[in-house]
Amino acid sequence: MDLLKILEIKINETIRYFKNQLSAIRGGRPTSKLVEDISVDYFGQKLPLKQLGSISIVPPREIQISVWDKNAAAVVLKAVEAANLNVGVNLEGSLLRINLPPLSSERRQELIKLAKKEAEKIKIEIRGVRDEINKEISRQFEEKKISEDDKFKLKDKIQKEIDRANEEVEKILENKIKEIEE
């Protein structure tokens, strides 16, 4: 397979993972990602909350979970409380209301720090992918499968891809910081 194609696939997977990690960090607005993967012990099985009810957002700061099995509502409530989200949870029949308090400026700074830390991890991972591909290019050059010109052209194209990926990571991080500061 073409090395540039491999690089592109790995970078896209890494960026998708990064977006997923950031979506779990609470911003100023509620998001279903905050609760959907909370593990609930339901009849001896560990299930993600999203499989036990529908999750909806009620602006400005409320998440509602409509549990499909009324008997499971109390178990879902316990799981949400155990998740340490620092939120208020009320149960009304089979409907859970999660009220997200406004973020303090200290908490916002902690979340921004956490988001930046995740971004740095992703950049390190992207550099690792670059190094891996560059080693393969060098190996192919040593085995005389590619010329020296091709080697330098490939390395240049790879570096441009890495730079583009790092810019995308920065843009995603910037948007998350704006969301946290809302």
C-alpha positions as CSV (number, residue, x, y, z in Angstrom):
1,M,0.0,0.0,0.0
2,D,1.1,3.5,-0.7
3,L,3.0,5.1,2.3
4,L,1.1,8.4,2.0
5,K,-2.2,6.5,2.1
6,I,-1.1,4.6,5.2
7,L,-0.1,7.9,6.8
8,E,-3.4,9.5,5.9
9,I,-5.4,6.6,7.4
10,K,-3.4,6.6,10.6
11,I,-3.6,10.4,11.0
12,N,-7.4,10.3,10.4
13,E,-7.8,7.6,13.0
14,T,-5.7,9.6,15.5
15,I,-7.7,12.8,14.9
16,R,-11.0,10.9,15.2
17,Y,-9.8,9.5,18.6
18,F,-8.8,13.0,19.7
19,K,-12.2,14.4,18.9
20,N,-13.8,11.6,20.8
21,Q,-11.6,12.2,23.8
22,L,-12.4,15.9,23.8
23,S,-16.1,15.3,23.5
24,A,-16.0,13.6,26.9
25,I,-14.6,16.8,28.5
26,R,-17.5,18.9,29.7
27,G,-17.8,22.3,28.1
28,G,-20.1,25.2,29.0
29,R,-23.0,23.4,27.2
30,P,-24.4,19.9,28.0
31,T,-23.7,17.1,25.6
32,S,-24.9,13.5,25.5
33,K,-21.3,12.3,25.3
34,L,-21.0,13.2,29.0
35,V,-23.3,10.4,30.0
36,E,-23.9,8.0,27.1
37,D,-21.0,5.6,27.9
38,I,-21.5,5.4,31.7
39,S,-21.5,1.7,32.6
40,V,-24.7,0.5,34.2
41,D,-25.1,-2.9,36.0
42,Y,-28.3,-4.1,34.5
43,F,-29.4,-7.6,35.5
44,G,-25.8,-8.7,35.9
45,Q,-24.7,-7.2,32.6
46,K,-22.6,-4.0,32.2
47,L,-24.3,-1.9,29.6
48,P,-23.6,1.6,28.4
49,L,-26.3,4.1,29.5
50,K,-27.2,4.8,25.8
51,Q,-28.5,1.2,25.5
52,L,-30.9,1.7,28.4
53,G,-32.7,4.9,27.4
54,S,-32.8,7.9,25.1
55,I,-30.7,10.9,26.0
56,S,-31.8,14.4,25.1
57,I,-30.4,17.9,25.8
58,V,-32.6,20.6,27.3
59,P,-30.8,24.0,26.9
60,P,-29.2,25.7,28.7
61,R,-27.8,23.2,31.2
62,E,-29.9,20.0,31.4
63,I,-29.6,16.5,30.1
64,Q,-32.6,14.2,30.2
65,I,-32.4,10.5,30.1
66,S,-35.7,8.7,29.4
67,V,-35.1,5.1,30.7
68,W,-37.0,2.5,28.6
69,D,-37.4,0.0,31.5
70,K,-38.9,1.8,34.5
71,N,-37.4,-0.8,36.8
72,A,-33.9,0.1,35.6
73,A,-34.3,3.8,36.4
74,A,-33.0,3.5,39.9
75,V,-29.9,1.5,38.7
76,V,-29.2,4.2,36.1
77,L,-29.5,6.9,38.7
78,K,-26.9,5.1,40.9
79,A,-24.6,4.7,37.9
80,V,-24.8,8.4,37.0
81,E,-24.2,9.4,40.6
82,A,-21.2,7.1,40.9
83,A,-19.7,8.6,37.7
84,N,-18.5,11.6,39.7
85,L,-19.7,14.2,37.2
86,N,-20.3,16.7,40.0
87,V,-23.9,17.3,38.8
88,G,-27.4,17.3,40.3
89,V,-29.5,14.3,39.4
90,N,-33.3,14.0,39.9
91,L,-35.4,10.9,39.1
92,E,-39.1,11.4,38.2
93,G,-40.6,8.0,37.3
94,S,-38.5,6.7,34.4
95,L,-37.0,10.2,33.6
96,L,-33.7,11.3,34.9
97,R,-32.9,15.0,34.9
98,I,-29.2,15.9,35.1
99,N,-28.6,19.6,36.0
100,L,-25.2,20.8,35.1
101,P,-24.1,23.7,37.3
102,P,-22.2,26.5,35.7
103,L,-18.5,25.9,35.6
104,S,-16.3,27.9,38.0
105,S,-13.4,29.7,36.5
106,E,-11.0,27.3,38.3
107,R,-12.8,24.3,36.8
108,R,-12.7,25.9,33.3
109,Q,-8.9,26.3,33.7
110,E,-8.6,22.6,34.8
111,L,-10.7,21.5,31.8
112,I,-8.6,23.6,29.4
113,K,-5.4,22.2,30.8
114,L,-6.8,18.7,30.3
115,A,-7.8,19.4,26.7
116,K,-4.3,20.8,26.0
117,K,-2.7,17.7,27.6
118,E,-4.8,15.5,25.2
119,A,-3.8,17.6,22.2
120,E,-0.1,17.2,23.2
121,K,-0.6,13.4,23.5
122,I,-2.1,13.3,20.0
123,K,0.7,15.4,18.5
124,I,3.2,13.0,20.0
125,E,1.3,10.1,18.5
126,I,1.3,11.9,15.1
127,R,5.0,12.4,15.3
128,G,5.4,8.7,16.0
129,V,3.4,7.8,12.9
130,R,5.7,10.2,10.9
131,D,8.8,8.5,12.3
132,E,7.4,5.1,11.5
133,I,6.7,6.0,7.9
134,N,10.1,7.8,7.5
135,K,11.9,4.6,8.7
136,E,10.0,2.6,6.0
137,I,11.1,5.2,3.4
138,S,14.7,4.8,4.5
139,R,14.4,1.0,4.4
140,Q,13.1,1.2,0.9
141,F,15.9,3.5,-0.1
142,E,18.5,1.1,1.4
143,E,17.0,-1.8,-0.5
144,K,17.1,0.4,-3.7
145,K,13.4,0.3,-4.2
146,I,13.2,4.1,-4.4
147,S,15.7,6.7,-5.6
148,E,17.2,9.4,-3.4
149,D,15.1,12.0,-5.1
150,D,11.9,10.0,-4.4
151,K,13.1,9.6,-0.7
152,F,13.4,13.3,-0.3
153,K,10.1,14.1,-2.1
154,L,8.2,11.5,0.0
155,K,9.7,12.8,3.2
156,D,8.7,16.4,2.2
157,K,5.1,15.3,1.4
158,I,4.9,13.4,4.7
159,Q,6.1,16.4,6.6
160,K,3.4,18.6,4.9
161,E,0.8,16.0,5.9
162,I,2.0,16.1,9.5
163,D,1.9,19.9,9.6
164,R,-1.6,19.8,8.2
165,A,-2.6,17.3,10.9
166,N,-1.1,19.4,13.7
167,E,-2.9,22.5,12.4
168,E,-6.2,20.5,12.5
169,V,-5.5,19.3,16.1
170,E,-4.8,23.0,17.0
171,K,-8.1,24.1,15.4
172,I,-10.1,21.4,17.2
173,L,-8.4,22.3,20.5
174,E,-9.2,26.0,19.9
175,N,-12.9,25.2,19.4
176,K,-13.0,23.1,22.5
177,I,-11.4,25.9,24.6
178,K,-14.0,28.3,23.2
179,E,-16.7,25.8,24.2
180,I,-15.3,25.4,27.7
181,E,-15.2,29.2,28.2
182,E,-18.8,29.7,27.2
